[in-house]
């Protein structure tokens, strides 16, 4: 039964528990600790530390706020449910008749909770040494996909990462023009490196102008590479 996970449990009872929804446990007269909610609780904590560690070490220039957003996206219900669907987790769940009849096998909340319970099961069975590669094997692609979207939302960080690979010299952002009335300003920023203008951008705030300047620089640098 554990072959679909690409992980072989030493104690398959952990997996059985992870797949047991509370509706099934209730119908079968099982004690509450036999459903997957306790392992979900543990799996949630293990998931957070594994993903946090991965992001912290892989994206060494990413500021705390962006790391928080990236982690939140990676461990949210939508991502976990998508991962569960990809490995076919829903097929193996033990559900009560009511949940079965109302589409519980494909319900995002049930799948996400079960995914966390499976993470908890792997941790209980093999420790963090087993849980880390297991979790990242399932979620790293989602993290990378989310990170790629950050290129448009946080271009300053992405541009810094690009430059840092080749130079220790800092990027410099300058507001080179400001126009409009107080309630409707427009700012123009450029970003320079070693005195060379890499990009220019406009925005309704200085921050927006700088982000657009960074986006322009990224676009131009990618065109050169």
N, C-alpha and C positions, 0 to 999 in steps of 0.2 A: 504493500500500500504506500510505502514511502518513496517508491521509485520515481514518482512524478515530481518529487522535490529535488532530486539529485542529491539527496542526503540520506544516509543509512543510520537509522536510530539504533542505539544500543538498547534503549528502553522505549519500546513502541507505545507504552501507556501514555507517555507525554504527548505523542502525536494524536492518539485517540481522544485525549482530553481537549487538545487544541481544536479538533474538528467537531466537538460536541456543543451544539448551540443550546442555550438555556431552555428553549421550547421543547427540544427532544428530551433533555434531562428531566424536565418537569413531567412530561407524558410517561416516561419510563419509571418515574418514582425515584430517580437518583437523588442523592444528597447534592446540595447546591455547589459544593466544591468540585463536583465531577463535571460541571460545564466549563466552558473555556474562558470565563470572565477573569478568573484569577491569573491565568497564564497570559491573557491579554494585557492585564495590568503590568506584569513583569516585562512582557515583550515590548510594550510601549517605552519603558525606561531603557531597555537594552538598545532598541532602535534609535532612540535619541542620542545616546552616547556614541554609537557606531557612526551614525550619519554626521554628528558634530565633529568627531575626530577626523573623518574623511574630508569634510569640507575645510576644516582648519588647516590640515596638512597639504591638501591639493591646491588650494587657492590662497597662497601665502600673502597676497596683496589685498585680498578682499576685506573691506572694513566690517566691523561687528554687525552693523545694521543690515548689510547685504547678506552676511552669513546667516543671520536670523531668518531673513525672508526666504533664502534658498532652502534652509532646513525645513521651514514651515511648509514650503511647497512639496518637498520630498516626502514628508511624513504625513501629509494630509489624507483625508479619507479618499479623495479622488485618485491620488497616486497609488495608495495601497490597494484600492479596489481594482484599479487597472492592472496592477502587478498580479493580483490574485486571479483575475480573469485570464491573464496571459499564461499562467501555469495550470489553469483548469481547476483551481482549488474548490470552486463551487460544487463540482461533481462529487466530491468526497465528504461533504459536510453531512452531519447527522442533524436533521431538522425535524421539528414537530410537524404534524399533518397540516396545521393551519399555515405555518410558514411555507411549507412545501407548496400548498395550493395557491398561495398569493405571490409566488415568484421569489421566495427568499433566497434561492440559490444564485440569483443574479442581483440581489439587492446590495447596493454599495456599502451600506453601513454594516451589514452582516459579513460581507467579504473582507472589508477593511479590518474589522475586529478579529476575524479568524486569522487573517494574515499576521497580525500582531501576536495572536496566541501561538501561532506556529513559530514565530521568532522566539517567543518565550520558551517553547518546547525545545528548540535547538539549543538554546542557552542552558537549560536545565540538563540536557542530555550530554552536551560536550563543552560547556563553558564558553567564555568569550572568544576563545581561539577557534571554536567551531561557528559561533554566531556571526562573527565579523565577516568572513568570506561568504557565508550563506546569505546574509542580508545584502551585502554589496553586490553579490552575484545577481540578485533580483532587482535591486534599486539603482545601481550606479548609472545605468543607461538613462533612467528618469532624471537623476541629478544632473547629468551632462546635458540633457535636453533642456531642463530648466535653466541651467547656467547659460546656454546659448541664447536664450531669450533675454538674459540680463544684458547682452551686448547692446540692445537697443534701449533698455530702461536705464542702464548705468554705464554709459559709454566712457565716462572719465576713468572708471576702474579698469575697463577693458583696454583702453588706450594705454594706461599706465603699465598694464601687464605686457602689452606688445613692446613698449619702449624699454622696459626693464630687462628684457631678454638681450638687448644689445648695448644698453648704456646705463650708467649710474647717474647721469645728469638729469635733474628734475624737469618736469613739464611746468610751464608758466602760463597761467591764464590771465588775460588782460581785457577789461571792458574798454573797447576802442571807440564806441559811440553810444550815445543815449539820447533818445528823442521822444516826443509826445508829451501829453499833459500828465499831471501827477497820477491820475487814476487810470491812465492808459499808456504807460511807458513801453518803449521798445528798446531793448539793449542789444548791442552787437559785441560779441566776444571773439577773440582769437586765442589759439593755443600755440605756444612756441616751444621749440626744443633746440637748445644751443643757438638761440637767436634766429632760428628759421621758423617761419609761420607754417604750421602743419595743417591748420584748418580754421574756418570761420563759421560762426553761427549766430542766429538771431533768436530772441525770446522775450516773453513778457516779464521775465525776471532775470536777474544776473545768473542764477543757478541754471535756468532753462537755456540761456544763451551759451553758457559754458558747456552744458551737455551736448547741445547741437554743434558747437565747435569741435568737441571731441568726436562726435559721430561723423562729421565731415572729414576729420583727420583719419579716423579709422577707415572710412571708405577710400580715401586717397591712398593710404598706405597699403591697403589690401590690393588696390589696383596696380601698385608697383611691384608687389611680391609675386 
